[in-house]
Amino acid sequence: MSSISANPRPVSTPVVLPVSKSIVWLVGTALIALAVYYFIGVDQGAVSVFGNDMHVHEFVHDARHFLGFPCH
């Protein structure tokens, strides 16, 4: 016996993203990625944008070691 399904398969439609919106998303993502890279990989306390405050350094300290960045 063969069973025929009465429900048709849903058709997927592609998402159309205009170039102007994609540029905004790409630039925003790049800026966030650079900020994350700075705080995890570059900020050693001596070049901190927050002066002598070491809270950001200590917050990402273990992540820095896990990702292979030298520290101290």
mmCIF file as Biopython writes it, N, C-alpha, C and O atoms, coordinates in Angstrom:
data_model
#
loop_
_atom_site.group_PDB
_atom_site.id
_atom_site.type_symbol
_atom_site.label_atom_id
_atom_site.label_alt_id
_atom_site.label_comp_id
_atom_site.label_asym_id
_atom_site.label_entity_id
_atom_site.label_seq_id
_atom_site.pdbx_PDB_ins_code
_atom_site.Cartn_x
_atom_site.Cartn_y
_atom_site.Cartn_z
_atom_site.occupancy
_atom_site.B_iso_or_equiv
_atom_site.auth_seq_id
_atom_site.auth_asym_id
_atom_site.pdbx_PDB_model_num
ATOM 1   N N  . MET A ? 1  ? 0.823  -1.161 0.000  1.0 0.0 1  A 1 
ATOM 2   C CA . MET A ? 1  ? 0.000  0.000  0.000  1.0 0.0 1  A 1 
ATOM 3   C C  . MET A ? 1  ? 0.876  1.236  0.000  1.0 0.0 1  A 1 
ATOM 4   O O  . MET A ? 1  ? 1.873  1.314  0.717  1.0 0.0 1  A 1 
ATOM 5   N N  . SER A ? 2  ? 0.508  2.140  -0.767 1.0 0.0 2  A 1 
ATOM 6   C CA . SER A ? 2  ? 1.235  3.407  -0.784 1.0 0.0 2  A 1 
ATOM 7   C C  . SER A ? 2  ? 0.368  4.485  -0.160 1.0 0.0 2  A 1 
ATOM 8   O O  . SER A ? 2  ? -0.846 4.534  -0.355 1.0 0.0 2  A 1 
ATOM 9   N N  . SER A ? 3  ? 1.015  5.322  0.574  1.0 0.0 3  A 1 
ATOM 10  C CA . SER A ? 3  ? 0.258  6.416  1.184  1.0 0.0 3  A 1 
ATOM 11  C C  . SER A ? 3  ? 0.672  7.721  0.516  1.0 0.0 3  A 1 
ATOM 12  O O  . SER A ? 3  ? 1.858  8.014  0.372  1.0 0.0 3  A 1 
ATOM 13  N N  . ILE A ? 4  ? -0.295 8.469  0.126  1.0 0.0 4  A 1 
ATOM 14  C CA . ILE A ? 4  ? -0.054 9.753  -0.513 1.0 0.0 4  A 1 
ATOM 15  C C  . ILE A ? 4  ? -0.393 10.839 0.498  1.0 0.0 4  A 1 
ATOM 16  O O  . ILE A ? 4  ? -1.488 10.879 1.059  1.0 0.0 4  A 1 
ATOM 17  N N  . SER A ? 5  ? 0.554  11.695 0.705  1.0 0.0 5  A 1 
ATOM 18  C CA . SER A ? 5  ? 0.362  12.768 1.669  1.0 0.0 5  A 1 
ATOM 19  C C  . SER A ? 5  ? -0.463 13.884 1.045  1.0 0.0 5  A 1 
ATOM 20  O O  . SER A ? 5  ? -0.211 14.306 -0.084 1.0 0.0 5  A 1 
ATOM 21  N N  . ALA A ? 6  ? -1.436 14.348 1.786  1.0 0.0 6  A 1 
ATOM 22  C CA . ALA A ? 6  ? -2.271 15.439 1.300  1.0 0.0 6  A 1 
ATOM 23  C C  . ALA A ? 6  ? -1.620 16.791 1.563  1.0 0.0 6  A 1 
ATOM 24  O O  . ALA A ? 6  ? -2.005 17.798 0.970  1.0 0.0 6  A 1 
ATOM 25  N N  . ASN A ? 7  ? -0.635 16.808 2.452  1.0 0.0 7  A 1 
ATOM 26  C CA . ASN A ? 7  ? 0.033  18.069 2.771  1.0 0.0 7  A 1 
ATOM 27  C C  . ASN A ? 7  ? 1.239  18.260 1.856  1.0 0.0 7  A 1 
ATOM 28  O O  . ASN A ? 7  ? 2.150  17.432 1.863  1.0 0.0 7  A 1 
ATOM 29  N N  . PRO A ? 8  ? 1.261  19.323 1.077  1.0 0.0 8  A 1 
ATOM 30  C CA . PRO A ? 8  ? 2.434  19.568 0.231  1.0 0.0 8  A 1 
ATOM 31  C C  . PRO A ? 8  ? 3.615  20.046 1.080  1.0 0.0 8  A 1 
ATOM 32  O O  . PRO A ? 8  ? 3.436  20.612 2.158  1.0 0.0 8  A 1 
ATOM 33  N N  . ARG A ? 9  ? 4.799  19.810 0.578  1.0 0.0 9  A 1 
ATOM 34  C CA . ARG A ? 9  ? 6.006  20.241 1.283  1.0 0.0 9  A 1 
ATOM 35  C C  . ARG A ? 9  ? 6.102  21.764 1.237  1.0 0.0 9  A 1 
ATOM 36  O O  . ARG A ? 9  ? 5.810  22.373 0.208  1.0 0.0 9  A 1 
ATOM 37  N N  . PRO A ? 10 ? 6.506  22.377 2.340  1.0 0.0 10 A 1 
ATOM 38  C CA . PRO A ? 10 ? 6.647  23.836 2.331  1.0 0.0 10 A 1 
ATOM 39  C C  . PRO A ? 10 ? 7.804  24.262 1.428  1.0 0.0 10 A 1 
ATOM 40  O O  . PRO A ? 10 ? 8.850  23.614 1.385  1.0 0.0 10 A 1 
ATOM 41  N N  . VAL A ? 11 ? 7.599  25.337 0.726  1.0 0.0 11 A 1 
ATOM 42  C CA . VAL A ? 11 ? 8.613  25.852 -0.180 1.0 0.0 11 A 1 
ATOM 43  C C  . VAL A ? 11 ? 9.420  26.916 0.559  1.0 0.0 11 A 1 
ATOM 44  O O  . VAL A ? 11 ? 8.857  27.859 1.114  1.0 0.0 11 A 1 
ATOM 45  N N  . SER A ? 12 ? 10.720 26.758 0.560  1.0 0.0 12 A 1 
ATOM 46  C CA . SER A ? 12 ? 11.559 27.753 1.224  1.0 0.0 12 A 1 
ATOM 47  C C  . SER A ? 12 ? 11.827 28.914 0.275  1.0 0.0 12 A 1 
ATOM 48  O O  . SER A ? 12 ? 12.065 28.723 -0.918 1.0 0.0 12 A 1 
ATOM 49  N N  . THR A ? 13 ? 11.783 30.104 0.824  1.0 0.0 13 A 1 
ATOM 50  C CA . THR A ? 13 ? 12.048 31.295 0.023  1.0 0.0 13 A 1 
ATOM 51  C C  . THR A ? 13 ? 13.341 31.937 0.515  1.0 0.0 13 A 1 
ATOM 52  O O  . THR A ? 13 ? 13.564 32.026 1.723  1.0 0.0 13 A 1 
ATOM 53  N N  . PRO A ? 14 ? 14.182 32.378 -0.388 1.0 0.0 14 A 1 
ATOM 54  C CA . PRO A ? 14 ? 15.445 32.988 0.021  1.0 0.0 14 A 1 
ATOM 55  C C  . PRO A ? 14 ? 15.224 34.362 0.654  1.0 0.0 14 A 1 
ATOM 56  O O  . PRO A ? 14 ? 14.263 35.062 0.335  1.0 0.0 14 A 1 
ATOM 57  N N  . VAL A ? 15 ? 16.121 34.726 1.545  1.0 0.0 15 A 1 
ATOM 58  C CA . VAL A ? 15 ? 16.069 36.046 2.165  1.0 0.0 15 A 1 
ATOM 59  C C  . VAL A ? 15 ? 16.841 37.005 1.274  1.0 0.0 15 A 1 
ATOM 60  O O  . VAL A ? 15 ? 18.017 36.788 0.981  1.0 0.0 15 A 1 
ATOM 61  N N  . VAL A ? 16 ? 16.180 38.052 0.854  1.0 0.0 16 A 1 
ATOM 62  C CA . VAL A ? 16 ? 16.820 39.051 0.004  1.0 0.0 16 A 1 
ATOM 63  C C  . VAL A ? 16 ? 17.257 40.210 0.891  1.0 0.0 16 A 1 
ATOM 64  O O  . VAL A ? 16 ? 16.428 40.863 1.524  1.0 0.0 16 A 1 
ATOM 65  N N  . LEU A ? 17 ? 18.563 40.459 0.932  1.0 0.0 17 A 1 
ATOM 66  C CA . LEU A ? 17 ? 19.118 41.519 1.757  1.0 0.0 17 A 1 
ATOM 67  C C  . LEU A ? 17 ? 19.770 42.552 0.848  1.0 0.0 17 A 1 
ATOM 68  O O  . LEU A ? 17 ? 20.715 42.231 0.128  1.0 0.0 17 A 1 
ATOM 69  N N  . PRO A ? 18 ? 19.280 43.784 0.872  1.0 0.0 18 A 1 
ATOM 70  C CA . PRO A ? 18 ? 19.880 44.816 0.015  1.0 0.0 18 A 1 
ATOM 71  C C  . PRO A ? 18 ? 21.345 45.070 0.372  1.0 0.0 18 A 1 
ATOM 72  O O  . PRO A ? 18 ? 21.762 44.848 1.509  1.0 0.0 18 A 1 
ATOM 73  N N  . VAL A ? 19 ? 22.108 45.530 -0.593 1.0 0.0 19 A 1 
ATOM 74  C CA . VAL A ? 19 ? 23.535 45.768 -0.395 1.0 0.0 19 A 1 
ATOM 75  C C  . VAL A ? 19 ? 23.761 46.814 0.693  1.0 0.0 19 A 1 
ATOM 76  O O  . VAL A ? 19 ? 24.692 46.683 1.487  1.0 0.0 19 A 1 
ATOM 77  N N  . SER A ? 20 ? 22.928 47.843 0.741  1.0 0.0 20 A 1 
ATOM 78  C CA . SER A ? 20 ? 23.116 48.891 1.744  1.0 0.0 20 A 1 
ATOM 79  C C  . SER A ? 20 ? 22.967 48.339 3.160  1.0 0.0 20 A 1 
ATOM 80  O O  . SER A ? 20 ? 23.721 48.720 4.055  1.0 0.0 20 A 1 
ATOM 81  N N  . LYS A ? 21 ? 22.010 47.454 3.365  1.0 0.0 21 A 1 
ATOM 82  C CA . LYS A ? 21 ? 21.846 46.851 4.691  1.0 0.0 21 A 1 
ATOM 83  C C  . LYS A ? 21 ? 22.983 45.888 5.000  1.0 0.0 21 A 1 
ATOM 84  O O  . LYS A ? 21 ? 23.426 45.804 6.145  1.0 0.0 21 A 1 
ATOM 85  N N  . SER A ? 22 ? 23.454 45.169 4.009  1.0 0.0 22 A 1 
ATOM 86  C CA . SER A ? 22 ? 24.543 44.228 4.261  1.0 0.0 22 A 1 
ATOM 87  C C  . SER A ? 22 ? 25.830 44.964 4.606  1.0 0.0 22 A 1 
ATOM 88  O O  . SER A ? 22 ? 26.620 44.476 5.414  1.0 0.0 22 A 1 
ATOM 89  N N  . ILE A ? 23 ? 26.053 46.133 4.008  1.0 0.0 23 A 1 
ATOM 90  C CA . ILE A ? 23 ? 27.241 46.916 4.342  1.0 0.0 23 A 1 
ATOM 91  C C  . ILE A ? 23 ? 27.166 47.392 5.782  1.0 0.0 23 A 1 
ATOM 92  O O  . ILE A ? 23 ? 28.167 47.361 6.497  1.0 0.0 23 A 1 
ATOM 93  N N  . VAL A ? 24 ? 25.989 47.832 6.218  1.0 0.0 24 A 1 
ATOM 94  C CA . VAL A ? 24 ? 25.815 48.272 7.601  1.0 0.0 24 A 1 
ATOM 95  C C  . VAL A ? 24 ? 26.090 47.114 8.557  1.0 0.0 24 A 1 
ATOM 96  O O  . VAL A ? 24 ? 26.775 47.295 9.564  1.0 0.0 24 A 1 
ATOM 97  N N  . TRP A ? 25 ? 25.568 45.938 8.255  1.0 0.0 25 A 1 
ATOM 98  C CA . TRP A ? 25 ? 25.796 44.768 9.110  1.0 0.0 25 A 1 
ATOM 99  C C  . TRP A ? 25 ? 27.271 44.378 9.135  1.0 0.0 25 A 1 
ATOM 100 O O  . TRP A ? 25 ? 27.804 44.050 10.195 1.0 0.0 25 A 1 
ATOM 101 N N  . LEU A ? 26 ? 27.936 44.410 7.978  1.0 0.0 26 A 1 
ATOM 102 C CA . LEU A ? 26 ? 29.352 44.040 7.919  1.0 0.0 26 A 1 
ATOM 103 C C  . LEU A ? 26 ? 30.228 45.026 8.689  1.0 0.0 26 A 1 
ATOM 104 O O  . LEU A ? 26 ? 31.133 44.612 9.414  1.0 0.0 26 A 1 
ATOM 105 N N  . VAL A ? 27 ? 29.967 46.321 8.539  1.0 0.0 27 A 1 
ATOM 106 C CA . VAL A ? 27 ? 30.755 47.324 9.255  1.0 0.0 27 A 1 
ATOM 107 C C  . VAL A ? 27 ? 30.511 47.219 10.758 1.0 0.0 27 A 1 
ATOM 108 O O  . VAL A ? 27 ? 31.453 47.296 11.546 1.0 0.0 27 A 1 
ATOM 109 N N  . GLY A ? 28 ? 29.265 47.047 11.155 1.0 0.0 28 A 1 
ATOM 110 C CA . GLY A ? 28 ? 28.949 46.899 12.575 1.0 0.0 28 A 1 
ATOM 111 C C  . GLY A ? 28 ? 29.598 45.670 13.181 1.0 0.0 28 A 1 
ATOM 112 O O  . GLY A ? 28 ? 30.136 45.727 14.287 1.0 0.0 28 A 1 
ATOM 113 N N  . THR A ? 29 ? 29.551 44.567 12.465 1.0 0.0 29 A 1 
ATOM 114 C CA . THR A ? 29 ? 30.169 43.337 12.946 1.0 0.0 29 A 1 
ATOM 115 C C  . THR A ? 29 ? 31.686 43.488 13.047 1.0 0.0 29 A 1 
ATOM 116 O O  . THR A ? 29 ? 32.296 43.006 14.001 1.0 0.0 29 A 1 
ATOM 117 N N  . ALA A ? 30 ? 32.292 44.153 12.070 1.0 0.0 30 A 1 
ATOM 118 C CA . ALA A ? 30 ? 33.741 44.367 12.105 1.0 0.0 30 A 1 
ATOM 119 C C  . ALA A ? 30 ? 34.141 45.244 13.289 1.0 0.0 30 A 1 
ATOM 120 O O  . ALA A ? 30 ? 35.154 44.978 13.934 1.0 0.0 30 A 1 
ATOM 121 N N  . LEU A ? 31 ? 33.365 46.281 13.583 1.0 0.0 31 A 1 
ATOM 122 C CA . LEU A ? 31 ? 33.678 47.148 14.724 1.0 0.0 31 A 1 
ATOM 123 C C  . LEU A ? 31 ? 33.562 46.401 16.048 1.0 0.0 31 A 1 
ATOM 124 O O  . LEU A ? 31 ? 34.406 46.558 16.931 1.0 0.0 31 A 1 
ATOM 125 N N  . ILE A ? 32 ? 32.531 45.598 16.181 1.0 0.0 32 A 1 
ATOM 126 C CA . ILE A ? 32 ? 32.374 44.805 17.403 1.0 0.0 32 A 1 
ATOM 127 C C  . ILE A ? 32 ? 33.505 43.787 17.522 1.0 0.0 32 A 1 
ATOM 128 O O  . ILE A ? 32 ? 34.036 43.575 18.612 1.0 0.0 32 A 1 
ATOM 129 N N  . ALA A ? 33 ? 33.878 43.157 16.407 1.0 0.0 33 A 1 
ATOM 130 C CA . ALA A ? 33 ? 34.972 42.181 16.429 1.0 0.0 33 A 1 
ATOM 131 C C  . ALA A ? 33 ? 36.297 42.842 16.807 1.0 0.0 33 A 1 
ATOM 132 O O  . ALA A ? 33 ? 37.085 42.260 17.553 1.0 0.0 33 A 1 
ATOM 133 N N  . LEU A ? 34 ? 36.548 44.048 16.302 1.0 0.0 34 A 1 
ATOM 134 C CA . LEU A ? 34 ? 37.778 44.753 16.668 1.0 0.0 34 A 1 
ATOM 135 C C  . LEU A ? 34 ? 37.789 45.142 18.141 1.0 0.0 34 A 1 
ATOM 136 O O  . LEU A ? 34 ? 38.834 45.081 18.789 1.0 0.0 34 A 1 
ATOM 137 N N  . ALA A ? 35 ? 36.647 45.536 18.673 1.0 0.0 35 A 1 
ATOM 138 C CA . ALA A ? 35 ? 36.570 45.871 20.101 1.0 0.0 35 A 1 
ATOM 139 C C  . ALA A ? 35 ? 36.834 44.639 20.955 1.0 0.0 35 A 1 
ATOM 140 O O  . ALA A ? 35 ? 37.565 44.714 21.943 1.0 0.0 35 A 1 
ATOM 141 N N  . VAL A ? 36 ? 36.243 43.506 20.583 1.0 0.0 36 A 1 
ATOM 142 C CA . VAL A ? 36 ? 36.469 42.264 21.329 1.0 0.0 36 A 1 
ATOM 143 C C  . VAL A ? 36 ? 37.934 41.852 21.231 1.0 0.0 36 A 1 
ATOM 144 O O  . VAL A ? 36 ? 38.531 41.439 22.225 1.0 0.0 36 A 1 
ATOM 145 N N  . TYR A ? 37 ? 38.514 41.964 20.038 1.0 0.0 37 A 1 
ATOM 146 C CA . TYR A ? 37 ? 39.927 41.628 19.860 1.0 0.0 37 A 1 
ATOM 147 C C  . TYR A ? 37 ? 40.813 42.521 20.723 1.0 0.0 37 A 1 
ATOM 148 O O  . TYR A ? 37 ? 41.779 42.047 21.322 1.0 0.0 37 A 1 
ATOM 149 N N  . TYR A ? 38 ? 40.489 43.811 20.788 1.0 0.0 38 A 1 
ATOM 150 C CA . TYR A ? 38 ? 41.283 44.724 21.617 1.0 0.0 38 A 1 
ATOM 151 C C  . TYR A ? 38 ? 41.209 44.320 23.080 1.0 0.0 38 A 1 
ATOM 152 O O  . TYR A ? 38 ? 42.239 44.204 23.744 1.0 0.0 38 A 1 
ATOM 153 N N  . PHE A ? 39 ? 40.003 44.105 23.587 1.0 0.0 39 A 1 
ATOM 154 C CA . PHE A ? 39 ? 39.862 43.824 25.011 1.0 0.0 39 A 1 
ATOM 155 C C  . PHE A ? 39 ? 40.445 42.469 25.398 1.0 0.0 39 A 1 
ATOM 156 O O  . PHE A ? 39 ? 40.929 42.307 26.518 1.0 0.0 39 A 1 
ATOM 157 N N  . ILE A ? 40 ? 40.408 41.495 24.492 1.0 0.0 40 A 1 
ATOM 158 C CA . ILE A ? 40 ? 40.951 40.176 24.821 1.0 0.0 40 A 1 
ATOM 159 C C  . ILE A ? 40 ? 42.434 40.076 24.475 1.0 0.0 40 A 1 
ATOM 160 O O  . ILE A ? 40 ? 43.210 39.530 25.259 1.0 0.0 40 A 1 
ATOM 161 N N  . GLY A ? 41 ? 42.839 40.589 23.322 1.0 0.0 41 A 1 
ATOM 162 C CA . GLY A ? 41 ? 44.198 40.351 22.872 1.0 0.0 41 A 1 
ATOM 163 C C  . GLY A ? 41 ? 45.196 41.452 23.097 1.0 0.0 41 A 1 
ATOM 164 O O  . GLY A ? 41 ? 46.385 41.171 23.245 1.0 0.0 41 A 1 
ATOM 165 N N  . VAL A ? 42 ? 44.762 42.704 23.130 1.0 0.0 42 A 1 
ATOM 166 C CA . VAL A ? 42 ? 45.712 43.808 23.161 1.0 0.0 42 A 1 
ATOM 167 C C  . VAL A ? 42 ? 45.771 44.479 24.516 1.0 0.0 42 A 1 
ATOM 168 O O  . VAL A ? 42 ? 46.851 44.860 24.968 1.0 0.0 42 A 1 
ATOM 169 N N  . ASP A ? 43 ? 44.643 44.632 25.169 1.0 0.0 43 A 1 
ATOM 170 C CA . ASP A ? 43 ? 44.584 45.378 26.422 1.0 0.0 43 A 1 
ATOM 171 C C  . ASP A ? 43 ? 45.341 44.641 27.515 1.0 0.0 43 A 1 
ATOM 172 O O  . ASP A ? 43 ? 44.854 43.649 28.057 1.0 0.0 43 A 1 
ATOM 173 N N  . GLN A ? 44 ? 46.525 45.126 27.833 1.0 0.0 44 A 1 
ATOM 174 C CA . GLN A ? 44 ? 47.348 44.524 28.885 1.0 0.0 44 A 1 
ATOM 175 C C  . GLN A ? 44 ? 47.387 45.385 30.132 1.0 0.0 44 A 1 
ATOM 176 O O  . GLN A ? 44 ? 48.140 45.092 31.061 1.0 0.0 44 A 1 
ATOM 177 N N  . GLY A ? 45 ? 46.603 46.423 30.170 1.0 0.0 45 A 1 
ATOM 178 C CA . GLY A ? 45 ? 46.620 47.316 31.310 1.0 0.0 45 A 1 
ATOM 179 C C  . GLY A ? 45 ? 47.476 48.542 31.047 1.0 0.0 45 A 1 
ATOM 180 O O  . GLY A ? 45 ? 47.104 49.645 31.446 1.0 0.0 45 A 1 
ATOM 181 N N  . ALA A ? 46 ? 48.615 48.376 30.384 1.0 0.0 46 A 1 
ATOM 182 C CA . ALA A ? 46 ? 49.499 49.504 30.106 1.0 0.0 46 A 1 
ATOM 183 C C  . ALA A ? 46 ? 48.935 50.396 29.009 1.0 0.0 46 A 1 
ATOM 184 O O  . ALA A ? 46 ? 49.146 51.608 29.028 1.0 0.0 46 A 1 
ATOM 185 N N  . VAL A ? 47 ? 48.228 49.815 28.064 1.0 0.0 47 A 1 
ATOM 186 C CA . VAL A ? 47 ? 47.645 50.589 26.966 1.0 0.0 47 A 1 
ATOM 187 C C  . VAL A ? 47 ? 46.130 50.660 27.096 1.0 0.0 47 A 1 
ATOM 188 O O  . VAL A ? 47 ? 45.434 50.868 26.103 1.0 0.0 47 A 1 
ATOM 189 N N  . SER A ? 48 ? 45.628 50.495 28.272 1.0 0.0 48 A 1 
ATOM 190 C CA . SER A ? 48 ? 44.188 50.463 28.499 1.0 0.0 48 A 1 
ATOM 191 C C  . SER A ? 48 ? 43.571 51.831 28.253 1.0 0.0 48 A 1 
ATOM 192 O O  . SER A ? 48 ? 44.128 52.851 28.657 1.0 0.0 48 A 1 
ATOM 193 N N  . VAL A ? 49 ? 42.424 51.848 27.592 1.0 0.0 49 A 1 
ATOM 194 C CA . VAL A ? 49 ? 41.725 53.113 27.352 1.0 0.0 49 A 1 
ATOM 195 C C  . VAL A ? 49 ? 41.104 53.641 28.634 1.0 0.0 49 A 1 
ATOM 196 O O  . VAL A ? 49 ? 40.681 54.796 28.680 1.0 0.0 49 A 1 
ATOM 197 N N  . PHE A ? 50 ? 41.042 52.835 29.660 1.0 0.0 50 A 1 
ATOM 198 C CA . PHE A ? 50 ? 40.440 53.248 30.921 1.0 0.0 50 A 1 
ATOM 199 C C  . PHE A ? 50 ? 41.488 53.625 31.964 1.0 0.0 50 A 1 
ATOM 200 O O  . PHE A ? 50 ? 41.170 53.689 33.151 1.0 0.0 50 A 1 
ATOM 201 N N  . GLY A ? 51 ? 42.720 53.874 31.553 1.0 0.0 51 A 1 
ATOM 202 C CA . GLY A ? 51 ? 43.758 54.274 32.501 1.0 0.0 51 A 1 
ATOM 203 C C  . GLY A ? 51 ? 44.327 53.089 33.254 1.0 0.0 51 A 1 
ATOM 204 O O  . GLY A ? 51 ? 44.630 52.056 32.657 1.0 0.0 51 A 1 
ATOM 205 N N  . ASN A ? 52 ? 44.473 53.232 34.549 1.0 0.0 52 A 1 
ATOM 206 C CA . ASN A ? 52 ? 45.074 52.181 35.375 1.0 0.0 52 A 1 
ATOM 207 C C  . ASN A ? 52 ? 44.057 51.184 35.891 1.0 0.0 52 A 1 
ATOM 208 O O  . ASN A ? 52 ? 44.380 50.374 36.760 1.0 0.0 52 A 1 
ATOM 209 N N  . ASP A ? 53 ? 42.855 51.221 35.388 1.0 0.0 53 A 1 
ATOM 210 C CA . ASP A ? 53 ? 41.806 50.306 35.828 1.0 0.0 53 A 1 
ATOM 211 C C  . ASP A ? 53 ? 42.030 48.940 35.190 1.0 0.0 53 A 1 
ATOM 212 O O  . ASP A ? 53 ? 42.082 48.836 33.964 1.0 0.0 53 A 1 
ATOM 213 N N  . MET A ? 54 ? 42.162 47.904 35.990 1.0 0.0 54 A 1 
ATOM 214 C CA . MET A ? 54 ? 42.475 46.564 35.491 1.0 0.0 54 A 1 
ATOM 215 C C  . MET A ? 54 ? 41.258 45.640 35.469 1.0 0.0 54 A 1 
ATOM 216 O O  . MET A ? 54 ? 41.418 44.431 35.307 1.0 0.0 54 A 1 
ATOM 217 N N  . HIS A ? 55 ? 40.058 46.172 35.625 1.0 0.0 55 A 1 
ATOM 218 C CA . HIS A ? 55 ? 38.872 45.321 35.667 1.0 0.0 55 A 1 
ATOM 219 C C  . HIS A ? 55 ? 38.658 44.564 34.358 1.0 0.0 55 A 1 
ATOM 220 O O  . HIS A ? 55 ? 38.351 43.372 34.372 1.0 0.0 55 A 1 
ATOM 221 N N  . VAL A ? 56 ? 38.820 45.256 33.222 1.0 0.0 56 A 1 
ATOM 222 C CA . VAL A ? 56 ? 38.630 44.587 31.929 1.0 0.0 56 A 1 
ATOM 223 C C  . VAL A ? 56 ? 39.698 43.513 31.746 1.0 0.0 56 A 1 
ATOM 224 O O  . VAL A ? 56 ? 39.399 42.411 31.286 1.0 0.0 56 A 1 
ATOM 225 N N  . HIS A ? 57 ? 40.933 43.828 32.103 1.0 0.0 57 A 1 
ATOM 226 C CA . HIS A ? 57 ? 42.029 42.863 31.964 1.0 0.0 57 A 1 
ATOM 227 C C  . HIS A ? 57 ? 41.755 41.604 32.782 1.0 0.0 57 A 1 
ATOM 228 O O  . HIS A ? 57 ? 41.918 40.491 32.280 1.0 0.0 57 A 1 
ATOM 229 N N  . GLU A ? 58 ? 41.347 41.770 34.012 1.0 0.0 58 A 1 
ATOM 230 C CA . GLU A ? 58 ? 41.091 40.611 34.869 1.0 0.0 58 A 1 
ATOM 231 C C  . GLU A ? 58 ? 39.838 39.855 34.438 1.0 0.0 58 A 1 
ATOM 232 O O  . GLU A ? 58 ? 39.757 38.640 34.618 1.0 0.0 58 A 1 
ATOM 233 N N  . PHE A ? 59 ? 38.863 40.562 33.872 1.0 0.0 59 A 1 
ATOM 234 C CA . PHE A ? 59 ? 37.631 39.909 33.430 1.0 0.0 59 A 1 
ATOM 235 C C  . PHE A ? 59 ? 37.888 38.944 32.281 1.0 0.0 59 A 1 
ATOM 236 O O  . PHE A ? 59 ? 37.271 37.881 32.217 1.0 0.0 59 A 1 
ATOM 237 N N  . VAL A ? 60 ? 38.794 39.302 31.371 1.0 0.0 60 A 1 
ATOM 238 C CA . VAL A ? 60 ? 39.072 38.449 30.206 1.0 0.0 60 A 1 
ATOM 239 C C  . VAL A ? 60 ? 40.406 37.712 30.337 1.0 0.0 60 A 1 
ATOM 240 O O  . VAL A ? 60 ? 40.921 37.189 29.349 1.0 0.0 60 A 1 
ATOM 241 N N  . HIS A ? 61 ? 40.960 37.668 31.531 1.0 0.0 61 A 1 
ATOM 242 C CA . HIS A ? 61 ? 42.277 37.075 31.746 1.0 0.0 61 A 1 
ATOM 243 C C  . HIS A ? 61 ? 42.329 35.598 31.330 1.0 0.0 61 A 1 
ATOM 244 O O  . HIS A ? 61 ? 43.233 35.200 30.595 1.0 0.0 61 A 1 
ATOM 245 N N  . ASP A ? 62 ? 41.395 34.805 31.781 1.0 0.0 62 A 1 
ATOM 246 C CA . ASP A ? 62 ? 41.403 33.376 31.448 1.0 0.0 62 A 1 
ATOM 247 C C  . ASP A ? 62 ? 41.135 33.145 29.965 1.0 0.0 62 A 1 
ATOM 248 O O  . ASP A ? 62 ? 41.709 32.237 29.364 1.0 0.0 62 A 1 
ATOM 249 N N  . ALA A ? 63 ? 40.269 33.958 29.374 1.0 0.0 63 A 1 
ATOM 250 C CA . ALA A ? 63 ? 40.007 33.833 27.935 1.0 0.0 63 A 1 
ATOM 251 C C  . ALA A ? 63 ? 41.270 34.144 27.147 1.0 0.0 63 A 1 
ATOM 252 O O  . ALA A ? 63 ? 41.540 33.513 26.125 1.0 0.0 63 A 1 
ATOM 253 N N  . ARG A ? 64 ? 42.039 35.111 27.616 1.0 0.0 64 A 1 
ATOM 254 C CA . ARG A ? 64 ? 43.294 35.466 26.948 1.0 0.0 64 A 1 
ATOM 255 C C  . ARG A ? 64 ? 44.248 34.271 26.939 1.0 0.0 64 A 1 
ATOM 256 O O  . ARG A ? 64 ? 44.848 33.972 25.906 1.0 0.0 64 A 1 
ATOM 257 N N  . HIS A ? 65 ? 44.393 33.594 28.057 1.0 0.0 65 A 1 
ATOM 258 C CA . HIS A ? 65 ? 45.264 32.416 28.116 1.0 0.0 65 A 1 
ATOM 259 C C  . HIS A ? 65 ? 44.713 31.279 27.255 1.0 0.0 65 A 1 
ATOM 260 O O  . HIS A ? 65 ? 45.471 30.596 26.566 1.0 0.0 65 A 1 
ATOM 261 N N  . PHE A ? 66 ? 43.406 31.077 27.294 1.0 0.0 66 A 1 
ATOM 262 C CA . PHE A ? 66 ? 42.783 29.998 26.523 1.0 0.0 66 A 1 
ATOM 263 C C  . PHE A ? 66 ? 42.987 30.199 25.028 1.0 0.0 66 A 1 
ATOM 264 O O  . PHE A ? 66 ? 43.188 29.228 24.298 1.0 0.0 66 A 1 
ATOM 265 N N  . LEU A ? 67 ? 42.939 31.447 24.559 1.0 0.0 67 A 1 
ATOM 266 C CA . LEU A ? 67 ? 43.093 31.740 23.135 1.0 0.0 67 A 1 
ATOM 267 C C  . LEU A ? 67 ? 44.554 31.840 22.699 1.0 0.0 67 A 1 
ATOM 268 O O  . LEU A ? 67 ? 44.835 32.035 21.516 1.0 0.0 67 A 1 
ATOM 269 N N  . GLY A ? 68 ? 45.487 31.709 23.650 1.0 0.0 68 A 1 
ATOM 270 C CA . GLY A ? 68 ? 46.901 31.685 23.301 1.0 0.0 68 A 1 
ATOM 271 C C  . GLY A ? 68 ? 47.580 33.036 23.270 1.0 0.0 68 A 1 
ATOM 272 O O  . GLY A ? 68 ? 48.705 33.136 22.781 1.0 0.0 68 A 1 
ATOM 273 N N  . PHE A ? 69 ? 46.942 34.080 23.774 1.0 0.0 69 A 1 
ATOM 274 C CA . PHE A ? 69 ? 47.585 35.385 23.833 1.0 0.0 69 A 1 
ATOM 275 C C  . PHE A ? 69 ? 48.549 35.419 25.015 1.0 0.0 69 A 1 
ATOM 276 O O  . PHE A ? 69 ? 48.222 34.917 26.091 1.0 0.0 69 A 1 
ATOM 277 N N  . PRO A ? 70 ? 49.723 36.000 24.831 1.0 0.0 70 A 1 
ATOM 278 C CA . PRO A ? 70 ? 50.641 36.116 25.963 1.0 0.0 70 A 1 
ATOM 279 C C  . PRO A ? 70 ? 50.110 37.125 26.971 1.0 0.0 70 A 1 
ATOM 280 O O  . PRO A ? 70 ? 49.465 38.109 26.610 1.0 0.0 70 A 1 
ATOM 281 N N  . CYS A ? 71 ? 50.389 36.868 28.207 1.0 0.0 71 A 1 
ATOM 282 C CA . CYS A ? 71 ? 49.900 37.745 29.260 1.0 0.0 71 A 1 
ATOM 283 C C  . CYS A ? 71 ? 50.980 37.858 30.326 1.0 0.0 71 A 1 
ATOM 284 O O  . CYS A ? 71 ? 51.548 36.846 30.738 1.0 0.0 71 A 1 
ATOM 285 N N  . HIS A ? 72 ? 51.262 39.038 30.765 1.0 0.0 72 A 1 
ATOM 286 C CA . HIS A ? 72 ? 52.240 39.382 31.803 1.0 0.0 72 A 1 
ATOM 287 C C  . HIS A ? 72 ? 53.637 39.246 31.273 1.0 0.0 72 A 1 
ATOM 288 O O  . HIS A ? 72 ? 54.600 39.493 31.999 1.0 0.0 72 A 1 
#
